[in-house]
């Protein structure tokens, strides 16, 4: 089983990864919508 210190590090890493994933998804959707708007 993981030690409590390892779980804290894991939680911080996972939280940062999920935050960047959400921000990256939003930016990608906005950029794709902008490109479609330019083409249309």
Backbone bond lengths (Angstrom), bond angles and torsions (degrees), N, CA, C in turn:
res aa  C-N    CA-C-N  psi(-1)  N-CA   C-N-CA  omega(-1)  CA-C   N-CA-C  phi
1 X - - - 1.453 - - 1.523 108.85 -
2 X 1.310 116.85 147.86 1.462 121.23 -178.83 1.525 110.28 -72.60
3 X 1.317 115.33 145.24 1.451 119.69 176.49 1.523 109.09 -77.13
4 X 1.336 116.16 160.78 1.470 119.85 -175.69 1.527 111.58 -62.41
5 X 1.310 119.00 -34.31 1.465 121.79 177.43 1.507 111.39 -64.24
6 X 1.331 115.95 -37.84 1.461 119.96 178.07 1.522 110.94 -67.79
7 X 1.316 117.32 -35.77 1.465 120.52 -179.83 1.532 110.73 -68.99
8 X 1.332 117.48 -36.53 1.463 120.16 177.57 1.519 110.18 -63.38
9 X 1.320 116.57 -44.21 1.462 120.61 178.46 1.523 110.21 -64.73
10 X 1.309 116.38 -40.21 1.462 120.66 178.52 1.524 110.84 -62.80
11 X 1.322 117.18 -44.95 1.469 121.33 -179.77 1.524 110.82 -61.56
12 X 1.327 117.62 -40.97 1.457 120.70 179.37 1.524 110.86 -66.82
13 X 1.317 117.09 -43.49 1.464 121.22 179.89 1.517 110.67 -65.09
14 X 1.322 117.01 -45.37 1.463 121.41 -179.58 1.521 110.73 -64.68
15 X 1.327 117.06 -42.18 1.461 120.95 178.67 1.527 111.63 -62.01
16 X 1.311 116.86 -43.19 1.460 120.68 177.92 1.516 112.07 -64.85
17 X 1.322 116.09 -40.24 1.463 120.62 178.79 1.518 110.94 -63.80
18 X 1.323 117.54 -45.21 1.459 120.83 -179.49 1.527 111.52 -65.64
19 X 1.326 117.34 -37.77 1.461 121.15 178.11 1.529 110.06 -63.16
20 X 1.341 117.05 -45.73 1.456 120.33 179.31 1.523 111.56 -66.74
21 X 1.317 117.52 -34.57 1.461 121.27 177.51 1.525 110.48 -64.11
22 X 1.329 117.01 -43.95 1.466 120.81 179.08 1.522 111.14 -64.19
23 X 1.326 116.82 -46.43 1.463 120.76 -179.91 1.526 110.15 -63.66
24 X 1.319 117.41 -42.81 1.459 121.16 179.15 1.513 112.39 -63.39
25 X 1.325 116.82 -37.98 1.463 120.65 177.98 1.520 110.91 -65.26
26 X 1.319 116.69 -44.40 1.469 121.09 179.85 1.528 110.11 -62.73
27 X 1.319 117.45 -45.50 1.466 121.26 179.89 1.523 110.44 -62.61
28 X 1.333 117.34 -41.90 1.458 121.07 179.81 1.521 111.63 -63.66
29 X 1.328 117.27 -42.82 1.474 120.89 178.84 1.529 110.15 -64.14
30 X 1.313 117.10 -43.96 1.462 119.95 179.62 1.524 111.30 -64.43
31 X 1.310 117.30 -41.89 1.462 121.08 178.85 1.522 110.95 -65.43
32 X 1.316 117.95 -41.97 1.466 121.33 178.04 1.522 110.49 -63.65
33 X 1.325 118.31 -41.77 1.462 121.44 178.45 1.531 110.33 -63.77
34 X 1.311 117.14 -38.81 1.461 121.33 178.42 1.529 110.99 -64.68
35 X 1.311 117.53 -42.84 1.470 121.63 179.19 1.521 109.84 -65.17
36 X 1.313 118.25 -42.59 1.466 120.85 177.65 1.523 109.76 -62.14
37 X 1.335 117.32 -41.01 1.461 121.52 178.32 1.533 110.56 -62.82
38 X 1.333 117.76 -39.48 1.462 120.93 178.31 1.523 111.39 -64.73
39 X 1.313 116.97 -41.37 1.457 121.39 -177.30 1.527 111.18 -71.49
40 X 1.317 116.94 -37.81 1.481 120.83 -175.02 1.513 112.46 -70.19
